[in-house]
């Protein structure tokens, strides 16, 4: 039984509605999932929500409701709808309040307890509720102004709380050397390189045992041997990747899906995924994920995207103007994945106009319109007068497919789209140089005209396949306008590795000029 390609987003806290920072992570994960499906692989793409913990409890209480009622409302009115807004193709959506998750978490923790990996102890330290994490001195900064004299979380800029609790602890210190050996033997486990270096440096300092329960509040999964404690939210949350894959409930599904091929996470939660999570799996005797990829922060006005700082932008604020395809394209193309990236309305508007409307959209519109005008909407057969111009265009298509595919293996969606856009530019340049509108005026050049338009349409065919993972709606419309559905089958069934093979379109196919792939946008509408 071949293993599925298993890719995950982090599961998102339900303390507020999603903003474009969350959508950025999901779109990147979705792009990788769709690309692997376009390779004709079996793919399992998971996302979901993290609903336990003190942060969610406090948010619910401040809104005058229970944490369960708060989570139910946010999931149904905000988190699931945003997946439709950005055209996410997730195969599953897990909530940590679901029985399928809760019962398996208890079984996992009980197993560690029975194996002697968990003990009772007391811990005192600085705790950040926003991170749901005890902080080390190096993770704190001195407050200024109104917060002068206070210790702040370096990520959230909020005062930490000094807590002292008698909790249950996971013997994580015992896994320091095993983790370092694993990182050395699997250098691609943590990416990008800067993230790997951070993790290795952190673990080399020596790991402390991890408090894995809380007794000061009750919103969480109860510790099976001591119901007065609830399991630390991060232990609960990390297990979603295994419970959703069938751990403890569906052995066949688990064997086919686990381990995860890529966990996508923001860099602020890297240590949980690259240190605590593999240590937990080692303790349980389970295979470790193949890769944890920590992308950078999405910045607005130079600050990390945040609802509390009023820099949070809802995805619909962008898609309502530019559409979901442009939203996806912009965040995949404009930001070097793995680095921090800035969002601005001016940048997305400029890219929409130059690259999508004038670049890809105008190319599709011109080619389909000319096939309609000069050949009554029937794709002509290329003649024997193929020149270096056609051979060059075919070579560019093949190279674009090869380079984009390699970029996906490097988890570099920005490089994949840059490679594909070389073909967009080459096809536009080909039209400009060959001037089919001028050739059409000379009846003796009709065979030459047929070759030009067939070659241009072939470039569009390759682009539809190569851009399907990034812009599924526009690619589907382009595929339909080329008449490729009837001639070649569904767009999803086209192997991305074969996209650059020239000459696949079938002459005689009906080509139609539909609505603009990327309509002109009124600047005042932004």
Buried (B, 14 or more C-beta within 10 A) or exposed (E): EEBBBBBBBBBBBBBBBBBBBBBBBBBBBBBBBBBBBBBBEBBBBBBBBBBBBBBBBBBBEEEEBEBEEBBBBBBEEBBBBBBEBBBBBBBEBBBBBBEBBBBBBBBBBBBBBEEEBBEEEEBEBBBBBBBBBBBEEEBBBEBEEEBEEBBBBBBBBBBBEEBEBEBBBBBBEBBBEBBBEBBEEBEEBBBBEBBBEBBBEBBEEEBBBBBBBBBEEEBBBBBBEEEEBBBBBBBBBBBBBBBBBBBBBEEEBBEBBBBBBBBBBBBBBBBBBBBBBBBBBBBBEBEBBBBBBBBBBBBBEEEBBBBEEEBBBBBBEBBEBBBBBBBBBBBBBBBBBBEBBBBEEEEBBEBBBEBBBBBBBBBBBBBBBBBBBBBEBBBBEBBEEEEEBBEEBBBBBBBBBBBBBEBBEEBBBBBBBBBBBBBBBBBBBBBEEBEBEEBBEEEEBBBBBBBBBBBBBBBBBBBBBBBBBBBBBBBBBBBBBBBBBEBBEEBBEBEBBEBBBBEBBEBEBBBEBEEBBBEEBEEEEB
